[in-house]
Amino acid sequence: MSVPQMLRKVPLFSQLSDEDIARLAEVARERTYPKNAVIVFEDDPGDALYLVMRGQVKVVLIGEDGREVILSVLKEGDCFGEMALIDDQPRSAHVIAMEDADVLVLRREDFQRKLVELPGIALALLRTLSRRLREADEKIGGLVLLDVSGRVAQLLLKLADENDGVTITRKITHHTIAQMVGSSRETVSRTIRELSEKGLIEVSRRAIAIKDRRSLEALCGR
Ligand code: CMP
């Protein structure tokens, strides 16, 4: 796939004309990161915006004891690294490749110039930031108000809603789910087994299916 074709798949640029996409493609650089590579380091100065073209990446905070909390898992079409470019502060989190990942990189000056030239990008970026704030609010609410099964139910519904509302096809381990909901791998495995035994979800090797949305929603207080 050519760089302009890849840029077309990024929601941030969905409003742009073919000509604008072509101009953006001229200044975008392709890069590949192996699984577990750190793409962005927390506290580094921000000098670029990244667009995920292939593979999943995780946005994480790492405690002094090495424990990780996953703030978000980003996939094809998502962008990251915009925050440091917007507020001129250091990177707010690490971004790490969860599998081999291809990204497009836009340098700070090129991205900032495009933001001024093409207001459609700024609007789409506001939408992205607003969605992320909503998700962060939901997560904070979950951490304070829900127990682990509620938080797992909340995450499973969110992942299913990214797809067809029923099936979760994203590759995601119990360990990753634990780091996303602030729990241990063992507790998450037990919770998923219980949800499955009660018929709320169906777990197969390839995917998790939502079987009883009402009960899952009740668990997370909706
Ligand atoms: P920046 O702070 O430049 O570098 C880390 C990036 O991770 C940040 O920009 C965002 O793109 C991304 N990020 C930080 N917090 C979240 C979050 N809660 N949800 C999704 N992405 C995030």
Boltz pocket constraint, residues with backbone or C-beta under 6 A from the ligand:
constraints:
  - pocket:
      binder: B
      contacts: [[A, 40], [A, 46], [A, 48], [A, 59], [A, 71], [A, 72], [A, 79], [A, 80], [A, 81], [A, 82], [A, 83], [A, 84], [A, 85], [A, 89], [A, 90], [A, 91], [A, 92], [A, 93], [A, 94], [A, 95], [A, 132], [A, 136]]
      max_distance: 6.0
